[in-house]
Amino acid sequence: MQTLIHPNYGRSPAVARLEPLRIVAIGDSLVYGFGDPEGGGWVERLRRHWMDPQSAGHILYNLGVRGDGVNQVSQRLEQEFRYRGELRHRVPDALILSFGINDSARVGKPTGRHLVPMDEFKQSLDALLDHAQALCPVLFVGMPPVDEHRMPFAEVLYYSHADQRQYKHVTKDACNLRGIPYLDIYDQWIAQGECWWRSRLSADGIHPNVAGYTSLLEAFMGWDAAAPWLQMPVQMVAS
């Protein structure tokens, strides 16, 4: 597992005042928060939590785009955040990645071609993870299960648990190989039972609803890999 080093690490406690971490979340509609009109998704909920004076106070940029997959995230990865506010001309202190469900979709029919074939997905994923990890510490948040009974999505895309599991395993293995923590949302939700996870999806069968994004945030905040970020103080008072 990667260690998150605060930018002020090593400075004398007598003079140091720790700055908030600058964290970027980049990915698809799961990052964007589509389907949650109340809280704006789990990333937005986390951003609001950190804005509370009583919380850690870290700075979180939401760079989620609906419909994105591995190739779109790869193209956007470094170009976007280097021109944003506090991140201008610097890399973030950490990255949260979340994508893969759009890559797994089949086009036109349940047995149609994948939107991104597995060989291409693997190659692009390896390059993306290597690039991201060279910039800063990385966490990966996986996808929740879809409701197969509500397909097709947008009248043309078919998502299935079988395909989700394939793309999930490839992603999880690639993360494990690099020591990148992977939050397996799919397995967590499936373990709760069908009634539970179906109640957390929007009518389209793809995007989480308000309850779903609330559960995603709870999973993230209860994740051991995220604990150092959630517990790290923003300020160190001089002794």
Secondary structure, 3 states (H helix, E strand, C coil): CCCCCCCCCCCCCCCCCCCCCEEEEEECHHHHCCCCCCCCCHHHHHHHHHHCCCCCCCEEEEEECCCCCHHHHHHHHHHHHCCCHHHCCCCCCEEEEECCHHHHCEECCCCCCECCCHHHHHHHHHHHHHHHHHHCCEEEECCCCCCHHHCCECCCEECCHHHHHHHHHHHHHHHHHHCCCEECHHHHHHHCCHHHHHCCECCCCCCECHHHHHHHHHHHHCCHHHHHHHHCCCCCCCC
